[in-house]
Amino acid sequence: MSWFTKALSSTIGRKLLVAITGLFLCSFLVVHLIGNLQLFSNDEGVAFNAYTYFMTHNPLIRAMEIILLIGFVLHIYEAWSLTRRNQSARSVQYAVNRPEENSAWSSRNMGLLGTVIFIFLLVHLYNFYFKLKFGEIGLDTAGNKNLYAITVEAFSHWWYVALYVISMVALALHLIHGFQSAFQTLGLNHKKYTPAIKAFGYFFSIVVCAGFAAMPLYFFFLY
């Protein structure tokens, strides 16, 4: 095993990978949210379908899909490995253990939150990405695949809207802890700047997840 591989497989190396991939995925969330805001355009989905066409036909975006997939896999696998390692290290429990007094609920349940997000991701990919790639989808007035119609249909089901909103709550809690933790892991922890990073993490997590949650709620209740 080379020194590089050994370093990455250590606890510190795994934490660094989780932090770096986590921040990378945060940037993806911003781009994805901005694109999906086209759903609110009052044009029967023409703008959203044009955005979808661009994202699926631009060579640079297609290459970024591979990097994004690698980022997701690394983040999930390394986080799972750290959780298993921490559980093994705590095989002998203390007589007095009050974790709720020393840490937030989200920090103690990142594995649970991650599992909810992962299940949602699988359902979400099936409903949209899989159907876009392999399903029979009609065309809109501009001649693009009408993913807007698929979105409207998906958001007409209460169970999917509920899963979507619950998952966005889980994602917000996951991000609130993970955002600050990532900067701390990267060594960017200072008494002067940490409060600002923490505040921005709260702002980012709530705004981004609320933006995503607003979409299914809009189509289910108002469309």
N, C-alpha and C positions, 0 to 999 in steps of 0.2 A: 504493500500500500504506500503510495507516494505521500510526501508531507502535505501536499495540497488536499488530497482526498481525505487524509487523516484529520486535517484541520476542519474540513467541512462536516465530517461525521461527528465531531466533538459537540458538546452541548453549546458552547459559544458559537461554533460555526453554524449549527442548525438555527440558533436564535437569529444570527445575522441573515441567513437565507430567508427566514420567516419575515423578518423586518423589511428587507429589500423587496421581496416579492409582494408583501402586503402593501407597501407604498406604491409599487408599480400598479397593482390592481386598483388602488384608490384613483390613480390617474385614468384608468380605464372606465371607472364608474362615472367620472365627470364627463368624459367624451360620450359615453353611452347615454347618459341622461340628457345632454344637450341635443343629441340626435333624436332621441325619443320625444323631445318636446314638440317635434313636428306633428305629433299626434293631435295636438290641440289646434292645429291650423284648420280653419273652417273652409276646407276645400275638398271634402270627401276623400281625404287620404292621399292626394296627388303629391304633396310635398314630402310626406313620410315615405311613400313608395319610391320617390326619386332618390331620397336619402338612402334607402335600403339598396337600391340598384347601384348607387355609387360605392357603398360599403362592400358589396359583393363582387364588384367588377374591377375595382382599383387594385393594381398589382401590389402597391405598397401596403395597402390595408390587408390584402390576402397574406402577405408575408408576416404582418404583425399578428395575424390570427394564430400563426404557429408559435410565435413568441408568447402570446397571451396564454395559449394552451399550456406551454411549458411552465409559465408563471403560476397558473392555477394548480398544476400537478405538484410542483415543488412546494408551494405554500401549504397545500393540504397534507402532503406526505410528511414534510418536515414538522409541521404543527402536531400531527398525529404521533410522530416519533418522540417529540418532546413530551407530549402528554403521557405516553407509555413509560418513558424514562422517569418522569416525575412520580408516577404512580408506583413504580418499582422502588424508588428511593424512599417512599413513604409507606413501605410495607409494615413497619412497626409504628403504630399510632401512639401519640402522646396521651397521657392520662387526662390532661386538660387541653381541649382543642376548641377554640372559639374563633374560627377563621373570619366569621362575619364582623368581628371587632377590628380586624386588621386589613381587610381588603373588601373591595366592592363585589357585589353579586356577579357582575359580568366577568370580572377577572377570574373568579373561581369556577365559572361555567363556560369558558371559551369553547371547550370541546362540544358541549350541548348546543351552543349557539351555532358553531360551525357545522354540526350535523344537520340542523334545521335548514341552514343556508344551502348545504350540499344537496339535500333532498329537493329543495325548491329549484335549484339550478338544473337538476336532471329533468324535472317536469317542465321547466321553462324552455330548455333546449329542445325538448320533444315538441312542445306546442308551437315553437316558432322556427328555430334553426333547422330542425329535421324536416318540417313541412315545407320550408322554403327551398331546401336543397333537393328533397326527394318527393314531395307531394305534388298533387295537381292543383295549381293555383291559377285563378283567372287573372285577366289583365285589367288595369284601370283605363281611364280615358286617355292617358298619355302613353299607353302601351307597356307599362311596367307591371311586374307581378304585384298583385293586389294583396300585399301582406297586411295592409290596413284592415281589410275585411276579415282576415284571420284573427287580427287583434281584437276587433270589435266582438267577434263571435266568442273568443276565449273569455273576454271580460264580461260576458253575459251570464256566466255560470258563477253562482254564489260561492261554491266551494273553492274555485280557483282564485276568486277575488280575496276570500278569507285567507287562503294559503299565501297569496302574494303579500297582503298587508302584514300578516304575522311574521313572514320571513323578512320583511323590511324593518320591522321592530327588532327582530333578532340581529339583523345586519347592523342596525344603528348601535345596539349595545355592544356588538362585536367590534365595531369601528371605534367607539368611544374609548374602549380600553386599548385596543390594538394600535391606534394612531399614536398615542403618547408613549406606549411601550416600545414601538418601533424606533422612535427618536432616542429613547433612553438606551436601547440596545446598541444603537449606532454611536453612542457616546455623546450625543447632543443633549446633555442633561445639566442645566445650570439654573441656580436659584433665581436668576434674573429673567431667563427666557422660558423656563419650563411652564410657569403659569400661563404664558401667552400661547405656548404650544398646546397645552391642555384645553384652553378656552377655544382655540381654533379647531381642535379635534372635536369638541362638542358641537360647535357650529357646523362644521363640515358634515359630521355624521347625521345630524338631525335634518339639515337642509337637503342633502343628497337623497337620503332614504325617504323623506317626506315627499320629495319630488317624484320619486318612483311610485310611491304608494298612492299618490294623487291620481295617477293614470287609470288604474283599474276602478277606483272609486268613482271617478268622473264618468266613465263609460257605463258602469253598472247602475248608477243612480240618476244621471242627468242626460245620458245620450238617448 
